[in-house]
Amino acid sequence: MNGRDKSETEGITLLGNKNNIYKTDYAPEVLETFVNKHQENDYFVKFNCPEFTSLCPITGQPDFASIYISYVPNIKMVESKSLKLYLFSFRNHGDFHEDCVNIIMKDLIKVMEPKYIEVWGKFTPRGGISIDPYRNYGIKGTKWEQLAWDRLSHHDMYPEKIDNR
């Protein structure tokens, strides 16, 4: 079967909608999912968001980052336009870098229940320091839990050269 039948995309309301509302404070409710047509295959899906912004919860100053999300889908997949609107919703949200990465991952686990997921935030320097939080998760009791531990324990063993991003 080519394409998707209507039941597989039920609940997707943002894709193709020209009347989008860009929420400017944290809005996990905008995340939408669709059925993974290739559940018999293990494969990575990767999203790169080079224009992520949030606010420092203390100073109110903007923080800028590239957010990388990689996951191995199970039954559901996140719809990319809803993910864009969700990430945009952090624009006026005040949280530390580490909190943003953990919140993003937990929200995606809640809506998709992926086999494996990782979220990596590469924030631009402020005060001469950049912060790059990384978080991952694999379904407990499966090979994905072991993969999560392996990737976390070997994460960033060879960090890149930072040229002020």
Residue pairs with C-beta under 8 A, 6 or more apart in sequence:
4 34
4 35
4 37
7 35
8 34
8 35
8 37
9 34
9 35
11 32
11 33
11 34
12 32
12 34
12 79
12 82
13 32
14 20
14 30
14 32
14 79
14 81
14 82
14 85
15 32
15 79
15 81
15 82
20 85
22 85
22 88
22 89
23 30
23 85
23 88
23 89
24 88
24 89
24 91
24 92
25 89
25 91
25 92
25 93
26 89
26 90
26 93
26 103
27 85
27 86
27 89
28 86
28 89
28 107
28 110
28 111
30 82
30 85
30 86
30 89
31 78
31 79
31 82
31 83
31 86
31 107
31 108
31 111
32 78
32 79
32 82
32 111
33 76
33 77
33 78
33 79
33 111
33 112
34 76
34 77
34 79
35 75
35 76
35 77
36 73
36 74
36 75
36 76
36 77
39 73
39 74
39 75
42 72
42 115
43 72
43 73
44 70
44 71
44 72
45 70
45 71
45 72
45 73
45 77
46 68
46 69
46 70
47 67
47 68
47 69
47 70
47 80
47 83
48 66
48 67
48 68
49 66
49 67
49 68
49 69
49 84
49 87
50 66
51 64
52 64
52 65
52 66
52 67
52 87
52 90
52 100
52 121
53 62
53 63
53 64
53 65
53 90
53 91
54 62
54 63
54 65
54 90
54 91
54 93
54 94
54 95
54 97
54 100
55 61
55 62
55 63
55 91
55 92
55 93
55 94
55 95
56 62
56 63
56 94
56 96
56 126
57 94
57 95
57 96
60 94
61 126
63 97
63 123
63 124
63 126
64 123
64 124
65 97
65 100
65 121
65 122
65 123
65 124
66 121
66 122
67 87
67 101
67 104
67 119
67 120
67 121
67 122
68 118
68 119
68 120
68 121
68 122
69 83
69 104
69 108
69 117
69 118
69 119
70 117
70 118
71 108
71 112
71 114
71 115
71 116
71 117
71 118
72 114
72 115
72 116
72 117
72 144
73 112
73 114
73 115
74 112
74 113
74 114
74 115
74 139
75 113
76 111
76 112
76 113
77 112
78 108
78 111
78 112
86 107
87 104
90 100
93 100
95 103
97 121
97 123
97 131
97 133
98 131
98 133
100 121
100 133
101 119
101 120
101 121
101 133
101 134
101 135
102 119
102 133
102 135
104 119
105 117
105 118
105 119
105 135
105 136
105 137
108 114
108 117
108 119
109 117
109 137
115 138
115 139
115 142
115 144
116 136
116 137
116 138
116 139
116 144
116 147
116 148
117 136
117 137
118 134
118 135
118 136
118 137
118 148
118 151
119 134
119 135
119 136
120 132
120 133
120 134
120 135
121 131
121 132
121 133
121 134
122 130
122 132
122 165
123 130
123 131
123 132
124 130
124 164
124 165
125 162
125 164
125 165
130 162
130 165
132 156
134 152
134 155
134 156
136 148
136 151
136 152
137 148
138 144
138 145
138 146
138 147
138 148
138 149
139 145
